[in-house]
């Protein structure tokens, strides 16, 4: 994919969820044939024959097998998790694109942007402007002149209540009245 992935942000729950989903795609024989698994499984079952009724998840719970199986499927798990992160980004970007300042609060947009930034910067090491053009965010028509006039501030958008999304490094919500007062005092 060409980007750096920060796999440190993958939780053990994420890893296990993907691992067990991946294991469900396998049959018992393919799991037991992973180098090192058969030896552990045969010791665990002793002289009992491994029954085909055993589910693959129960085999992985045998001490020592989880480590071997998770290493075996590690690349598949990482690829699936990376794919999930891109799907998450796409979903959030789509919701941002649907945000409407005529009837939705800026706090909704701020929450979406923070979620997107967390995935982009924390996991995918990508920049926000690759996915969201802040200058293209919709603005309530009533406040469009203010946003355009003070675009150096940076003020990105205002909602129906006059709550504006502002900030360069970190986004915040500021009332349009405060912005206008600050600039009127400077004039």
N, C-alpha and C positions, 0 to 999 in steps of 0.2 A: 504494500500500500504506500510505502514511501514516507510515512510519518512515524514518529517515535511514539510508542505506546508506553504508558506508565502502568505496568501490570501490578505495581505495588498497591494500586487502589482497588484491585480485585479482592473481595473479601473471601474468606474460607467458605462461607455460605454460597457465594457466587460460583466458586470453583466446584464445590460438591454438587450443586444443582446441575451444572453443566456436565460434570463427570457422570452422575447417575443417569442423566438423560442420554448421554453418549453410550453408556453401558447397556441401556435398554435396547439399543440397536444391535447389540451383539448377541450371539447365542452362547450357551454355557461352554461349549467346546472351545470357541475362539478365546474366551477369557482364560480358561485353564491352560491353553497352549501358549500364553504369554510366558516368555522365559522366566523361570523362577516361581511361577504361580503353582504349577502342578505339584512341585515338591512340597510346598506348604500345605496345599489342599489335601494331598494324599496323607500327610502326617496327621492332619486335623481329623480326617474321616477314618483314619486307621485302616482296619481291614474291611470296613464297610465300603461298598462301591459307591462312587459318586452317582447320585441319581439325577436323571435328566429333569426331574421335577424341581430340583434346586434352582432358585432364581439367581441371576447373576449378582443382584445386590447383596444377597446373603453370603455369597462367596467373598465379595469384597470386604465384608465385615470380619472375616477371619484375620486375626493379628498377622501383620506383615504383608498381606495381600494388597491392602489399600495403597501402600507406598509404591509397590511395583506397578499396579494398574494405573495409578495417577501419573506416574512418570511415563508410562507407555502412551497414555492418551493426552499428555501435557500439551503438545502442539495443537491438537484438535480443540482442546478446551480454550487455549489462548485465542485461536482464530475465531471461535464462536463468541467469546466474550468481546473481542474487538468488534465483531459484526454487530453485536447487541449495542455497543456504545454508539456506533454510527446510526443505528436504527433509532436510538434514543435522541440523538442530535437531530435527525430528520423530523421526528415527532415534535420536538420542542420548537424547532424552526417553523414548522407548519402552524403550530399554535400561535407563535409570535406573528406570523403573517395574517392570521385571522383576528388578531387583537383589534378592537374598534374603540377609539377614544370617545365616540359619541355616546356609548352606553357601558363601557368597561373602565374600571379604575386603573390608574397607572400602577398601582400596587400589584395588580395581576401581571402586567408586563414586566415589572421589576423582578418578581418571583421567577418568571420564565427565563429572563435574561441571566439571573443568578444561577439557575439550574444549568443552563446552557454553558455558561462560563466554567462552572465546576467540571463538567464533562470535557469541554474543549481544552481547558488549561491543565486540569488535574489528571486527565487520562489520555487524551489524544495529542496533547501538545500542539494544538492548532489555535489560530487566532479567530476572534469573534467576527472580524470584518469579512472573513471568508464566507460566513454564513448569514450575517445580518448587516444590512446597510442602515446604520442608525439615521442617516439623513433622509432615508426613504420611509421611515416610520410614519404612519398616519397621525395627523394632528387634528384635534377638534377645530373645525372651521373658525369658530369664534376666537381662537388663540393663535391662528396661523401667522398673523402679522407679528405677534410677539416673538414666536419661535424663530421666524425668519430674521427679524431685526436684531435679536440678541444671540445669533447662532455662534458668535465667537465665545460665548459664555462657558461651556457648551450646554445648550438646552436642546433636547432632542424631540420631545413631544409633550403635549398637555392633554389631559382628559376632560370630560364634561364638568368636573368639579373644579378645574383649574389647578390640579395637581400635575406638576411637570416632572419628567424624567430628566435629570441633569447629571453631569459628571463626566470626567475623562477617564480616569483610572478606575474609579469605583462609582457605580451608579447610586443615586439617591433620589428621593422624591422631595420636591420643594414647591411650595405654593407659588403660583404665578404672581400673586400680590407682593410677596417677598422679593422676587426677582425684579419686578417693576420698581419697587421702592429703592432697592440697591442701586439700580441704574439711574433713577431720577436723582438720587442723592449725589451721584458722581457727575451729573451734568451741570 
